Amino acid sequence: MNIEARDLRKHRLVDSAKLAFAQKGYHETSISEIVRQAGIARSTFYQYFDSKLHLFESILESFLQDLHESIKPISIAAGSPTPLSQIQENLTRVLDLVLREGDLTRILMHNTGALDRTMVGRLEDFYSQAAGMIQRSLNQGIAMKLVRPCDTRIVSYSIIGAVKEVIFQVTSSKAPRPSTPELVN
């Protein structure tokens, strides 16, 4: 079997699962529905994943890795863009990713009750890591006198909360979606 065909089948399974999970929730979605929607035999599903949970974990891990890679540390090295433009670039990458992954974003923002404790723990760990990155950037900004002194831990979680709420509103509203640059500004 050719590697491209294997990758295509796995990709179809993942896309079908994201859509089904977003529409019906994790618990209400069956493997049968996922493979039917993907147009793939049930036995093929088990070539890639041990269970529905394994598939969901794989989707979440991939998304969290992509999200983590979207957030770059702020550099103050000579020739670096201004800290504000670096923050805007980070926000642009994060928003582009979460809006591009609309089905998964809806699951994570609107259906968190469908996640098991392990998944919730992984999501909380990601937010903790993101808050740590933001906190280090804020501390660096304070040292550079670009940011006023503050409780950087509280401010980092406030930033995460603000971004999450904007994403929630944009993905749940029937109103036309603002462009990414509008959201970043």
C-alpha positions in Angstrom: 0.0 0.0 0.0 1.3 3.4 -0.9 2.1 5.9 1.8 0.1 8.7 0.2 -3.0 6.4 0.2 -2.5 5.6 3.8 -2.1 9.2 4.8 -5.2 10.1 2.8 -7.3 7.5 4.5 -6.1 8.6 7.9 -6.7 12.2 7.0 -10.3 11.4 5.9 -10.9 9.6 9.2 -9.6 12.5 11.2 -11.7 15.1 9.2 -14.8 12.9 9.6 -14.3 12.5 13.3 -13.7 16.3 13.8 -17.0 17.1 12.0 -19.0 14.3 13.8 -17.6 15.3 17.2 -18.4 19.0 16.6 -21.9 18.2 15.4 -22.9 15.5 17.9 -20.3 15.6 20.7 -17.7 13.0 21.6 -20.0 10.6 23.4 -22.8 10.6 20.9 -20.4 9.9 17.9 -19.8 6.3 17.0 -16.9 4.7 15.2 -19.4 3.4 12.7 -20.5 7.0 11.9 -16.9 8.2 11.5 -15.9 5.4 9.1 -19.2 5.7 7.1 -18.7 9.5 6.7 -15.0 8.9 5.7 -16.0 6.2 3.2 -13.5 3.7 4.9 -14.0 0.2 6.2 -14.2 -0.2 9.9 -11.2 -2.6 9.9 -9.2 0.2 8.3 -10.0 2.5 11.2 -8.2 0.0 13.5 -5.1 0.1 11.4 -4.7 3.7 12.6 -6.4 4.0 15.9 -7.1 1.6 18.8 -10.4 3.3 19.8 -12.5 6.4 19.4 -10.7 7.8 22.4 -7.3 7.1 20.8 -8.5 9.0 17.7 -9.7 11.9 19.7 -6.5 12.0 21.7 -4.5 12.0 18.5 -6.6 14.9 17.1 -6.2 16.9 20.3 -2.5 16.3 20.6 -1.9 17.4 17.0 -4.0 20.5 17.5 -2.2 21.4 20.8 1.2 20.9 19.2 0.2 23.1 16.3 -1.1 25.7 18.7 2.1 25.5 20.8 4.2 26.0 17.6 2.1 29.0 16.7 3.3 30.9 19.8 6.8 32.1 19.4 8.9 33.7 22.2 9.3 37.5 22.0 12.8 38.4 20.9 14.5 41.6 21.8 17.6 40.8 19.8 18.9 43.6 17.5 17.0 43.6 14.2 14.0 41.8 15.6 10.6 43.2 15.0 9.1 45.3 17.7 7.6 43.4 20.6 4.1 44.6 19.7 4.4 43.3 16.1 5.7 40.0 17.4 2.7 39.7 19.7 0.4 40.6 16.8 2.2 37.9 14.7 1.6 35.3 17.5 -2.1 36.2 17.7 -2.4 36.1 14.0 -1.0 32.6 13.9 -3.1 31.4 16.8 -6.3 32.9 15.3 -5.6 31.5 11.8 -5.1 28.0 13.3 -8.2 28.0 15.5 -10.4 29.5 12.8 -9.0 27.1 10.2 -9.7 24.2 12.6 -13.3 25.3 13.1 -14.8 21.9 13.9 -12.2 21.1 16.5 -12.4 24.6 18.0 -16.1 24.2 18.4 -15.5 20.9 20.3 -13.0 22.5 22.6 -14.8 25.8 23.1 -18.5 24.6 23.2 -18.4 20.9 24.2 -15.8 20.7 26.9 -18.2 18.6 29.0 -17.7 15.8 26.4 -14.0 15.6 27.2 -12.8 13.0 29.7 -10.6 13.9 32.6 -7.4 13.0 30.7 -8.2 15.3 27.8 -9.3 18.1 30.1 -6.0 17.7 32.0 -4.0 17.9 28.7 -5.9 21.0 27.7 -5.3 22.6 31.1 -1.6 21.7 30.8 -1.5 23.4 27.5 -3.1 26.6 28.9 -0.6 26.5 31.8 2.3 26.3 29.3 0.9 29.1 27.2 0.4 31.2 30.4 4.0 30.5 31.3 5.2 31.7 27.9 3.1 34.9 28.2 4.3 35.4 31.8 7.9 35.2 30.7 7.3 37.7 27.9 5.6 40.0 30.3 8.5 39.8 32.8 10.9 40.5 29.9 8.7 43.5 28.9 8.8 44.8 32.5 12.6 44.4 32.6 12.7 46.4 29.3 10.3 49.0 30.8 7.9 48.2 27.9 5.2 46.8 30.3 4.2 48.4 33.6 4.9 46.3 36.7 2.0 43.9 37.4 1.2 40.4 38.6 2.3 38.7 35.4 0.7 35.4 36.3 -2.8 37.0 36.6 -2.3 39.1 33.5 -1.1 36.1 31.5 -4.3 34.2 32.4 -6.3 37.3 31.6 -4.8 37.4 28.1 -5.6 33.8 27.6 -9.2 34.3 28.8 -9.7 37.3 26.5 -8.4 35.4 23.5 -10.6 32.4 24.4 -13.7 34.6 24.7 -13.1 36.3 21.4 -12.7 32.9 19.7 -15.8 31.6 21.4 -17.8 34.6 20.3 -16.5 34.4 16.7 -17.1 30.7 16.4 -20.6 30.7 17.9 -22.0 33.9 16.4 -24.2 33.9 13.3 -22.8 37.4 12.5 -20.2 37.7 9.7 -16.8 36.8 10.9 -14.3 39.7 11.2 -11.0 39.2 9.3 -8.0 38.0 11.3 -6.3 41.4 11.2 -9.5 43.0 12.6 -9.5 40.4 15.4 -5.8 40.9 16.2 -6.1 44.7 16.3 
